Amino acid sequence: FPTLNYFELKKGQFILDKNVSIITESDFLPEAKYFTSELKTILNNSVSINSKNALKKIIFLKNSTLKKEEYLLNIQTDKIEITAASGSGILYGIQSIKSLFPSHSWKSKVNSIAIPNCYVKDIPRFELRGLMFDVARDFQSKETIFKILDLMTLYKMNTFHFHFSDD
């Protein structure tokens, strides 16, 4: 697993349930849609995007002073804030949130997930972090390739070398 640059555990927890909405500006709408689709696989209730009457919020904030893939993650009892300069920073913040989910939450759908309160400041150490996948010698299905891409996202990799021909 990628090691975070800075991690501080705090008291309390954020409860992710049906009362949560993702608040985002249009720049980070694809990341918000991705996160809601990921949450649909483990929560019984869906999480909305930009709902004004939500009790708890996951907020995506833009800060142009941060580097391209750098992000700040602040989890508090009433909100989660991910601050980044680009969509890739927001995506890596989402992956860090997913890594804080209890392991049993991936087993079957649940009504809520408790995430420990913490503060994370992270930036990748290497510009290129990748995987080479060779289907020229070992053919794999489209579904397998998509699973590998999802795992690469979880490990915060950003380069996929797809070797599909030996001509």
C-alpha positions as a Markdown table, in Angstrom:
| # | Residue | x | y | z |
|---|---|---|---|---|
| 1 | Phe | 0.0 | 0.0 | 0.0 |
| 2 | Pro | 1.2 | 3.5 | -0.7 |
| 3 | Thr | 2.6 | 5.2 | 2.5 |
| 4 | Leu | 1.1 | 8.5 | 3.3 |
| 5 | Asn | 3.5 | 11.5 | 3.9 |
| 6 | Tyr | 1.6 | 12.6 | 7.0 |
| 7 | Phe | -1.1 | 10.9 | 9.0 |
| 8 | Glu | -2.7 | 12.1 | 12.3 |
| 9 | Leu | -5.4 | 10.0 | 13.9 |
| 10 | Lys | -8.0 | 12.1 | 15.9 |
| 11 | Lys | -10.7 | 11.2 | 18.3 |
| 12 | Gly | -14.2 | 10.4 | 17.0 |
| 13 | Gln | -15.5 | 9.1 | 13.7 |
| 14 | Phe | -17.5 | 10.1 | 10.7 |
| 15 | Ile | -20.5 | 7.9 | 10.0 |
| 16 | Leu | -21.0 | 7.4 | 6.2 |
| 17 | Asp | -24.8 | 6.7 | 5.6 |
| 18 | Lys | -27.8 | 8.0 | 3.8 |
| 19 | Asn | -27.6 | 11.4 | 5.4 |
| 20 | Val | -24.4 | 12.2 | 3.5 |
| 21 | Ser | -24.0 | 14.3 | 0.3 |
| 22 | Ile | -20.9 | 15.0 | -1.8 |
| 23 | Ile | -20.5 | 18.7 | -2.3 |
| 24 | Thr | -18.4 | 19.6 | -5.3 |
| 25 | Glu | -17.8 | 22.2 | -8.0 |
| 26 | Ser | -18.0 | 21.2 | -11.6 |
| 27 | Asp | -14.3 | 20.5 | -11.9 |
| 28 | Phe | -14.5 | 17.5 | -9.6 |
| 29 | Leu | -17.9 | 16.2 | -10.8 |
| 30 | Pro | -16.4 | 13.0 | -12.5 |
| 31 | Glu | -14.7 | 12.1 | -9.2 |
| 32 | Ala | -17.9 | 12.7 | -7.2 |
| 33 | Lys | -19.8 | 10.4 | -9.6 |
| 34 | Tyr | -17.0 | 7.8 | -9.3 |
| 35 | Phe | -17.2 | 7.9 | -5.5 |
| 36 | Thr | -21.0 | 7.6 | -5.4 |
| 37 | Ser | -20.8 | 4.5 | -7.8 |
| 38 | Glu | -18.2 | 3.0 | -5.4 |
| 39 | Leu | -20.4 | 3.6 | -2.4 |
| 40 | Lys | -23.4 | 2.0 | -4.2 |
| 41 | Thr | -21.6 | -1.3 | -4.1 |
| 42 | Ile | -21.2 | -1.3 | -0.3 |
| 43 | Leu | -24.1 | 0.9 | 1.1 |
| 44 | Asn | -27.8 | 0.1 | 1.1 |
| 45 | Asn | -28.6 | 3.7 | 0.5 |
| 46 | Ser | -27.2 | 6.0 | -2.2 |
| 47 | Val | -25.1 | 9.1 | -1.5 |
| 48 | Ser | -26.3 | 12.2 | -3.3 |
| 49 | Ile | -24.3 | 14.9 | -5.0 |
| 50 | Asn | -24.7 | 18.6 | -4.2 |
| 51 | Ser | -27.7 | 18.1 | -1.9 |
| 52 | Lys | -28.3 | 21.2 | 0.2 |
| 53 | Asn | -30.3 | 19.5 | 2.9 |
| 54 | Ala | -27.8 | 16.8 | 3.8 |
| 55 | Leu | -26.9 | 16.5 | 7.5 |
| 56 | Lys | -23.2 | 15.5 | 6.8 |
| 57 | Lys | -21.0 | 16.4 | 3.9 |
| 58 | Ile | -18.1 | 15.1 | 1.9 |
| 59 | Ile | -16.6 | 18.3 | 0.4 |
| 60 | Phe | -14.2 | 18.5 | -2.6 |
| 61 | Leu | -12.3 | 21.7 | -2.5 |
| 62 | Lys | -10.0 | 23.2 | -5.1 |
| 63 | Asn | -6.6 | 24.7 | -4.0 |
| 64 | Ser | -4.4 | 25.7 | -7.0 |
| 65 | Thr | -1.4 | 26.1 | -4.7 |
| 66 | Leu | -1.1 | 22.4 | -4.2 |
| 67 | Lys | 0.9 | 20.2 | -6.7 |
| 68 | Lys | -0.9 | 18.2 | -9.3 |
| 69 | Glu | -1.4 | 14.9 | -7.4 |
| 70 | Glu | -1.1 | 16.3 | -3.9 |
| 71 | Tyr | -4.2 | 16.3 | -1.6 |
| 72 | Leu | -5.2 | 17.1 | 2.0 |
| 73 | Leu | -7.8 | 14.9 | 3.7 |
| 74 | Asn | -9.5 | 16.1 | 6.8 |
| 75 | Ile | -12.1 | 13.7 | 8.3 |
| 76 | Gln | -14.2 | 15.2 | 11.2 |
| 77 | Thr | -17.4 | 14.0 | 12.9 |
| 78 | Asp | -19.7 | 16.1 | 10.7 |
| 79 | Lys | -17.7 | 16.4 | 7.4 |
| 80 | Ile | -14.9 | 15.1 | 5.2 |
| 81 | Glu | -12.9 | 17.6 | 3.2 |
| 82 | Ile | -10.6 | 16.6 | 0.4 |
| 83 | Thr | -8.6 | 19.5 | -0.9 |
| 84 | Ala | -6.6 | 19.2 | -4.2 |
| 85 | Ala | -5.5 | 21.2 | -7.3 |
| 86 | Ser | -6.7 | 18.5 | -9.7 |
| 87 | Gly | -9.0 | 15.6 | -10.2 |
| 88 | Ser | -6.2 | 13.1 | -9.6 |
| 89 | Gly | -5.6 | 14.6 | -6.2 |
| 90 | Ile | -9.3 | 14.2 | -5.3 |
| 91 | Leu | -9.2 | 10.7 | -6.6 |
| 92 | Tyr | -6.2 | 9.8 | -4.4 |
| 93 | Gly | -8.0 | 11.3 | -1.4 |
| 94 | Ile | -11.0 | 9.1 | -2.2 |
| 95 | Gln | -8.7 | 6.1 | -2.3 |
| 96 | Ser | -7.4 | 7.0 | 1.1 |
| 97 | Ile | -10.9 | 7.2 | 2.5 |
| 98 | Lys | -11.7 | 3.8 | 1.0 |
| 99 | Ser | -8.6 | 2.4 | 2.7 |
| 100 | Leu | -10.0 | 3.5 | 6.1 |
| 101 | Phe | -13.2 | 1.5 | 5.6 |
| 102 | Pro | -13.4 | -1.5 | 8.0 |
| 103 | Ser | -12.7 | -4.7 | 6.1 |
| 104 | His | -16.2 | -6.1 | 6.8 |
| 105 | Ser | -17.8 | -3.3 | 4.9 |
| 106 | Trp | -16.6 | -4.8 | 1.6 |
| 107 | Lys | -18.2 | -8.2 | 2.4 |
| 108 | Ser | -21.8 | -7.2 | 2.0 |
| 109 | Lys | -24.0 | -4.1 | 1.8 |
| 110 | Val | -24.3 | -2.2 | 5.1 |
| 111 | Asn | -26.4 | 0.8 | 6.2 |
| 112 | Ser | -23.5 | 2.8 | 7.5 |
| 113 | Ile | -19.7 | 2.8 | 7.7 |
| 114 | Ala | -17.7 | 4.3 | 10.6 |
| 115 | Ile | -14.5 | 6.1 | 9.4 |
| 116 | Pro | -12.0 | 7.3 | 12.0 |
| 117 | Asn | -11.4 | 11.0 | 12.2 |
| 118 | Cys | -7.9 | 11.9 | 10.9 |
| 119 | Tyr | -5.9 | 14.4 | 9.0 |
| 120 | Val | -3.8 | 13.3 | 5.9 |
| 121 | Lys | -1.4 | 15.3 | 3.8 |
| 122 | Asp | 0.0 | 13.3 | 0.9 |
| 123 | Ile | 1.8 | 13.7 | -2.3 |
| 124 | Pro | 3.3 | 10.8 | -4.4 |
| 125 | Arg | 7.0 | 10.4 | -4.1 |
| 126 | Phe | 7.4 | 9.4 | -7.8 |
| 127 | Glu | 5.9 | 11.1 | -10.8 |
| 128 | Leu | 5.4 | 7.8 | -12.7 |
| 129 | Arg | 3.9 | 4.9 | -10.8 |
| 130 | Gly | 2.8 | 2.1 | -13.1 |
| 131 | Leu | 2.2 | -1.4 | -14.2 |
| 132 | Met | 3.0 | -3.2 | -17.4 |
| 133 | Phe | 0.4 | -5.7 | -18.5 |
| 134 | Asp | 1.2 | -8.2 | -21.3 |
| 135 | Val | -1.8 | -9.8 | -23.0 |
| 136 | Ala | 0.3 | -10.7 | -26.1 |
| 137 | Arg | 1.6 | -13.8 | -24.2 |
| 138 | Asp | -1.2 | -14.2 | -21.7 |
| 139 | Phe | -4.6 | -13.2 | -23.0 |
| 140 | Gln | -7.1 | -11.8 | -20.4 |
| 141 | Ser | -10.7 | -10.8 | -20.6 |
| 142 | Lys | -11.9 | -7.2 | -20.7 |
| 143 | Glu | -13.4 | -7.6 | -17.2 |
| 144 | Thr | -10.0 | -8.7 | -15.8 |
| 145 | Ile | -8.3 | -5.7 | -17.3 |
| 146 | Phe | -10.9 | -3.4 | -15.8 |
| 147 | Lys | -10.3 | -5.1 | -12.4 |
| 148 | Ile | -6.6 | -4.5 | -12.8 |
| 149 | Leu | -7.2 | -0.8 | -13.6 |
| 150 | Asp | -9.4 | -0.5 | -10.5 |
| 151 | Leu | -6.6 | -2.0 | -8.4 |
| 152 | Met | -4.1 | 0.4 | -9.9 |
| 153 | Thr | -6.4 | 3.2 | -8.8 |
| 154 | Leu | -6.6 | 1.8 | -5.3 |
| 155 | Tyr | -2.7 | 1.7 | -5.2 |
| 156 | Lys | -2.6 | 5.3 | -6.6 |
| 157 | Met | -0.8 | 4.2 | -9.8 |
| 158 | Asn | -1.0 | 6.6 | -12.7 |
| 159 | Thr | 0.7 | 4.8 | -15.7 |
| 160 | Phe | -0.6 | 1.7 | -17.5 |
| 161 | His | 1.7 | 0.1 | -20.1 |
| 162 | Phe | -0.6 | -2.2 | -22.1 |
| 163 | His | 1.5 | -4.6 | -24.1 |
| 164 | Phe | -0.9 | -6.2 | -26.5 |
| 165 | Ser | 1.1 | -7.0 | -29.6 |
| 166 | Asp | 4.5 | -8.6 | -30.3 |
| 167 | Asp | 4.8 | -7.7 | -34.0 |
